[in-house]
């Protein structure tokens, strides 16, 4: 007797896991499968590079891999924040490279069902909606779901690629 799993039915019942992080009191979610690790932010381990966009803090050496570090608060044009013990770098493993993003903090990992995700609005966000996959709702919480792969491989991020190659 063979048993075939319907992929769509499976995703309906299991959902998708998102790493939830905060920026300026707003919660964002990214696909947990893109996350390699989470580290405390230490500005002293980041080497500044000339002629890169302001949101690029620099690069760091992570076990022999040169990783560009992007401050998401600056990338999303949010108010500056003091870095503290809550500030972390989420190391992402994207298909083209490893990138670190600086966020205010990480709260949890949540499983969202398709029924908990609404289409992305076409207004009121700090960045282009082309990088949004939707708005997730968990109880009273609203989560902005970001296609981090698309965001980190946009044209302006090509400058980061070039800088990291130096």
HELIX and SHEET records of a PDB file:
HELIX    1   1 UNK A    7  UNK A   14  1                                   8    
HELIX    2   2 UNK A   32  UNK A   34  5                                   3    
HELIX    3   3 UNK A   43  UNK A   45  5                                   3    
HELIX    4   4 UNK A   72  UNK A   75  1                                   4    
HELIX    5   5 UNK A  114  UNK A  116  5                                   3    
HELIX    6   6 UNK A  129  UNK A  131  5                                   3    
HELIX    7   7 UNK A  148  UNK A  152  1                                   5    
HELIX    8   8 UNK A  157  UNK A  165  1                                   9    
SHEET    1   A 6 UNK A 105  UNK A 112  0                                        
SHEET    2   A 6 UNK A  16  UNK A  23 -1                                        
SHEET    3   A 6 UNK A  26  UNK A  31 -1                                        
SHEET    4   A 6 UNK A 141  UNK A 146  1                                        
SHEET    5   A 6 UNK A 132  UNK A 138 -1                                        
SHEET    6   A 6 UNK A 117  UNK A 118 -1                                        
SHEET    1   B 5 UNK A  35  UNK A  40  0                                        
SHEET    2   B 5 UNK A  88  UNK A  93 -1                                        
SHEET    3   B 5 UNK A  98  UNK A 103 -1                                        
SHEET    4   B 5 UNK A  65  UNK A  71  1                                        
SHEET    5   B 5 UNK A  56  UNK A  62 -1                                        
END                                                                             
